[in-house]
Amino acid sequence: SVAALLLTQAGYDVIGVTMRLYSETANEAARLNRSCCSIEDVEDARAVCRTLGIRHYFLNFEREFKRSVIDYFVAEYEKGRTPYPCLACNDRLKFDFLLSKAAALDAELISTGHYARIEMRDGLFQLLRGVDPTKDQAYVLFTLSQAQMGSLLLPVGGYEKSAIREIAAENNLPVADKPD
């Protein structure tokens, strides 16, 4: 939410996108657990977009999520390995499939709320840790390619989490006090 706010304030033409990863029936467990990607999270995203005056799209990624995350998780678990579904979701959905869908929405860049930073150094993009060591998420982005990093903005990575909360509250974002 604050990523969208910061980019809007910086002059970007921002749109919000929520990825539908599973059906309503499958979402019941997520609703009860208040995990990521719940119906409440979708409503929160819509409310933030209304507050910011930006468009919001709800894109169906169910097939891709099942193939790239669920099936991957099951196959790895059956082999006795410890899969990391969040890494698969980031790698295959957000920074592969979503990037390809962004073009259909006339979006040249994508942005997330990951606490990490990207900087250009010696002609190459470098993935850097987020400023807040307690929230750093660079470790889940290590698979990003140069092309992907060149198409990605990570505006909250340069802030402490407490500052992000303050920015959200100062700008009346409806999720300012939402638990992590």
C-alpha positions, 0 to 999 in steps of 0.5 A: 500500500505504501509502495503504491503511495510513494510511487504515486507521490513520485509521479508514476501512473500507478495501478493496483493489481491483486493476483487471484491464486485460488477459488473462494472454496479453497480460500476458506482456510486462508480466510480463517487463518488470515494468511496472505492472499485472503478475501480480506486482503483483496478488499484492503487492496481495493480500499487502498486503491480507492483512497489513492484514486488509482485503478485496481485489477483482480487478475486470475492466476489460479492455474499458474499458482497451482502449476508453479507453486502447489504442484511444485510444493507437492512434488518436492515434498514427495522427494523428501525435500523442503520446498519454499512456496513463497520463493516459487510464488515470487519467482514464477508468478510475480516476476515472471507471469505478472511481468508478462501480464503487465504489458497487457495493462500498459505497465512498463514496470511492476512494484512490490512492497518487498523490503529490499533495494535494487541499485545500478552498479557498474552497469549491472543491477544489484539486489541489496538488503532492505534498510530495516534488518528486521524486515529484509526480504532480499533473500526471497528475491535472489533469483531475479534476473537483470531484466526482471530487476530492470523492470522492478521498483521496490520503494519501501526497501529504503525505509524502516518498518516504523517509518512505513507505518507512519507514512501509511497513517499520515496518508490515511491508508486503511491498512496503516494498523494492519498486522504483518 
